[in-house]
Amino acid sequence: MIIPKMNYEAHAYDLKTHLDGARLLNTVVTSNRPVADYVAPFDTVMLCLSKGSDSSIGALPAGSVGDIARARTLKQQSGLRTCGPLRV
């Protein structure tokens, strides 16, 4: 399987791996396998709530406290902001 090999190679170079879980919930339902089977090899995961769960907006980051804090800092430094009617 390519994912364990990819993660092994990335970690050998002290690189982090990320799973974009945009369709993760769809995959879990159709495969009848637990979410943990898919996310375990990765350092961070982003679960998109607007795809697969019929939510209008939102995403859930998952990972270590340090990795999530770093991601939040990078997002703020990039200038990406929610605008329009979604901004609170």
VEXPALO-376437 format. One record per residue: x, y, z of N, C-alpha, C in turn; residue in one letter. Coordinates in steps of 0.2 Angstrom, whole numbers, plus 5000, padded with zeros to 4 digits. Atoms other than C-alpha are relative to their C-alpha. Layout:
N
XYZXYZXYZA;...
REM end
This chain:
88
500449945000500050005000500450065000M;499649945001500750174995500050055006I;500149954995500150275010500549995006I;499550024995501250185024500750024997P;499349995003502750195012500150085000K;499949935000502450385009500150035007M;499949974994502250425027500749985003N;499350024997503850325032500550044997Y;499549965003504850415019500050085002E;500149934998504150585024500350015007A;499749994993504550555043500749985000H;499350015000506250495038500450064999A;499749935001506550675033499750055004Y;500349964995505650745048499550054997D;500649965003504150805037499449975003L;500750024997502350795043499649984994K;500550025005500950715033499350025002T;500649974999499250785031499549964996H;500650025004497550705026499550054999L;500549965001496350815018499449965000D;500650044999494750735024499450024997G;500649975003493550815012499449954999A;500550055001492650655008500149945005R;499850054995493250555023499349975002L;500650024997491450535030499749954995L;500350045005490850465013500449935000N;499650065001492250345012499949955006T;500250044994491950285030499449965000V;500750035001490150245027500049954995V;500150055005490350155011500549945001T;499650054999491850055017499949965006S;500150044993491150005034500649995004N;499450014995492850035042500050065004R;499949944996493250155056500450054998P;499649945002493850325054500849995002V;499350014997495450275064500449964994A;499650045005495950155050500350054994D;499749955005496150305038500450055002Y;499649954997496850435049500649995004V;499550024995498050345060500750014997A;499349995002499550355048500250074999P;499949935001499450545047500150045006F;499949964994500050685058499550055001D;500549955000498650805054499449984995T;500650015004496850785047499650065000V;500549955001495650915041499349964998M;500650035002493850845041499550064998L;500449955003492750955030499249985002C;500750024999490950965037499550024995L;500549985005490151035022500049954994S;500050065005490550875012499949945004K;500150064996489850715018499650005006G;500450004994488850775032499450055000S;500649955002487650905024500050065005D;500049944996488251045035500250054995S;499949945005488351215027500750025000S;499349984999490051265033500449965005I;499650024994491451215044500549954998G;499550055001492951105046500349995007A;499750024994493851015060500749984999L;499350035000495751005062500149955005P;499850044995496450865071500849984999A;499350025000498250825076500250025007G;499749984993499450865091499850085001S;500149934998499151035100500550044997V;499549965003500751095093499950014993G;500150005007500351055075499450044998D;500649965001498651135076500150075002I;499849934999499351295084500450034995A;499649985006500651305070499650014994R;500549995006499251285057499650065001A;500449944999498251415065500450074999R;499549955001499751535066500150014992T;499949995007500151505047499450034997L;500649975004498351535042499950075002K;500049934998498351705052500550044996Q;499549965003499951755044499950004992Q;500149995007499351715027499550054998S;500549955001497951835028499349974998G;500750035002496551715024499550015005L;500649994996494951765032499449994997R;500750015002493151725032499750074999T;500249945001492251865024499250004998C;500750005002490451915020499549985006G;500550024995488951845029500249945005P;499850054995489951705037500550035005L;499549974996491151825046499650015007R;500349994994490751835065500450055004V;
REM end
